Amino acid sequence: MLQYLKKRWKYLVAKLGGSFEENADPKIQLEQAIAEAKDQHTRLRQQAANVIANQKQTEMRLNRAIEELERVNANARQAVTMADAAQKSGEADKAVRYTGAAEQFANRLLTLEEEIESLKSLHFQASEAADQAKDAVEQNADLLQKKLAEKQSLLSQLDQAKMQESVNQAMSTLSEAVGEDVPTFNEVREKIEARYAKAKATAELTEGNVETQMLEIEKAARNVEAQGRLDAIKAELGIEQAPVEELTEGDAVDAD
């Protein structure tokens, strides 16, 4: 039973994780990734600063030890010189005192020399670590700059993808029904084409109808009769008539 519950839990976690990735906004995720990269760079700089600071502290300790070594060495030499002078002048007490001081300075010299050798080793290691830390910070800074530049490119690609998705959706809407009460573009086009074809067919039938042709002939004959009446009126009024070419019945129809 426990094994089954573990499997179900892992399944639910994987399912929720997949749903989150599908619904997550890539722009927000990109901003989160850049923010994490910046935070990581900040942490790396702080660690590198600590390493470099340790190298600086070791260097200062080494310099102080060397300065003290020079001072103690000078004091030891001075004590030996004074002890020798007291010995030659017969001042035994001073000679013993100066000799004891010289021995103390000598012991201090030995301790300082050992400390300096240890500090030199530490300083060498700290210097290498500091150089590596500086290189790591520089490399990470370059990587961060590349990510920032790539961010702009990715955002541009994301905008293009969104625009293309909108175009694809619009094109899909033109060929697919968007609802029960809204016809598709293809359906509207077919309806208009069918209506246009029907209107053209009806016009063709009307143009070839016998009744239509008879009406046109009657209209042409009436026009000829009206022209004759007009000529008679002009004759009564004494108006000369211009020569008119004789029109055939077919010409009268064409002229109308």
Contacts in CASP RR format, 6 or more apart in sequence:
PFRMAT RR
TARGET T0000
AUTHOR 0000-0000-0000
METHOD contacts of the structure
MODEL  1
MLQYLKKRWKYLVAKLGGSFEENADPKIQLEQAIAEAKDQHTRLRQQAAN
VIANQKQTEMRLNRAIEELERVNANARQAVTMADAAQKSGEADKAVRYTG
AAEQFANRLLTLEEEIESLKSLHFQASEAADQAKDAVEQNADLLQKKLAE
KQSLLSQLDQAKMQESVNQAMSTLSEAVGEDVPTFNEVREKIEARYAKAK
ATAELTEGNVETQMLEIEKAARNVEAQGRLDAIKAELGIEQAPVEELTEG
DAVDAD
26 158 0 8 1.000
27 155 0 8 1.000
27 158 0 8 1.000
30 151 0 8 1.000
30 154 0 8 1.000
30 155 0 8 1.000
30 158 0 8 1.000
33 147 0 8 1.000
34 147 0 8 1.000
34 148 0 8 1.000
34 151 0 8 1.000
37 143 0 8 1.000
37 144 0 8 1.000
37 147 0 8 1.000
38 144 0 8 1.000
40 140 0 8 1.000
41 137 0 8 1.000
41 140 0 8 1.000
41 141 0 8 1.000
41 144 0 8 1.000
44 136 0 8 1.000
44 137 0 8 1.000
44 140 0 8 1.000
45 137 0 8 1.000
47 133 0 8 1.000
48 130 0 8 1.000
48 133 0 8 1.000
48 134 0 8 1.000
48 136 0 8 1.000
48 137 0 8 1.000
51 126 0 8 1.000
51 129 0 8 1.000
51 130 0 8 1.000
51 132 0 8 1.000
51 133 0 8 1.000
52 130 0 8 1.000
52 133 0 8 1.000
52 134 0 8 1.000
54 126 0 8 1.000
54 129 0 8 1.000
54 130 0 8 1.000
55 123 0 8 1.000
55 126 0 8 1.000
55 127 0 8 1.000
55 129 0 8 1.000
55 130 0 8 1.000
58 119 0 8 1.000
58 122 0 8 1.000
58 123 0 8 1.000
58 126 0 8 1.000
59 123 0 8 1.000
59 126 0 8 1.000
61 119 0 8 1.000
62 116 0 8 1.000
62 119 0 8 1.000
62 120 0 8 1.000
62 123 0 8 1.000
65 112 0 8 1.000
65 115 0 8 1.000
65 116 0 8 1.000
65 119 0 8 1.000
66 116 0 8 1.000
68 112 0 8 1.000
69 109 0 8 1.000
69 112 0 8 1.000
69 113 0 8 1.000
69 116 0 8 1.000
72 105 0 8 1.000
72 108 0 8 1.000
72 109 0 8 1.000
72 112 0 8 1.000
73 105 0 8 1.000
73 109 0 8 1.000
75 101 0 8 1.000
75 105 0 8 1.000
76 102 0 8 1.000
76 105 0 8 1.000
76 106 0 8 1.000
76 108 0 8 1.000
76 109 0 8 1.000
79 98 0 8 1.000
79 99 0 8 1.000
79 100 0 8 1.000
79 101 0 8 1.000
79 102 0 8 1.000
79 105 0 8 1.000
80 98 0 8 1.000
80 99 0 8 1.000
80 102 0 8 1.000
82 94 0 8 1.000
82 98 0 8 1.000
83 94 0 8 1.000
83 95 0 8 1.000
83 97 0 8 1.000
83 98 0 8 1.000
83 99 0 8 1.000
83 100 0 8 1.000
83 101 0 8 1.000
83 102 0 8 1.000
84 95 0 8 1.000
86 92 0 8 1.000
86 94 0 8 1.000
86 95 0 8 1.000
86 98 0 8 1.000
87 95 0 8 1.000
173 185 0 8 1.000
174 184 0 8 1.000
174 185 0 8 1.000
174 186 0 8 1.000
175 184 0 8 1.000
175 185 0 8 1.000
175 186 0 8 1.000
176 184 0 8 1.000
177 183 0 8 1.000
177 184 0 8 1.000
178 184 0 8 1.000
183 191 0 8 1.000
206 212 0 8 1.000
216 253 0 8 1.000
216 256 0 8 1.000
217 249 0 8 1.000
217 253 0 8 1.000
219 253 0 8 1.000
219 256 0 8 1.000
220 249 0 8 1.000
220 250 0 8 1.000
220 252 0 8 1.000
220 253 0 8 1.000
220 256 0 8 1.000
221 249 0 8 1.000
221 252 0 8 1.000
223 252 0 8 1.000
223 255 0 8 1.000
223 256 0 8 1.000
224 247 0 8 1.000
224 249 0 8 1.000
224 252 0 8 1.000
231 241 0 8 1.000
234 240 0 8 1.000
234 241 0 8 1.000
235 241 0 8 1.000
247 255 0 8 1.000
END
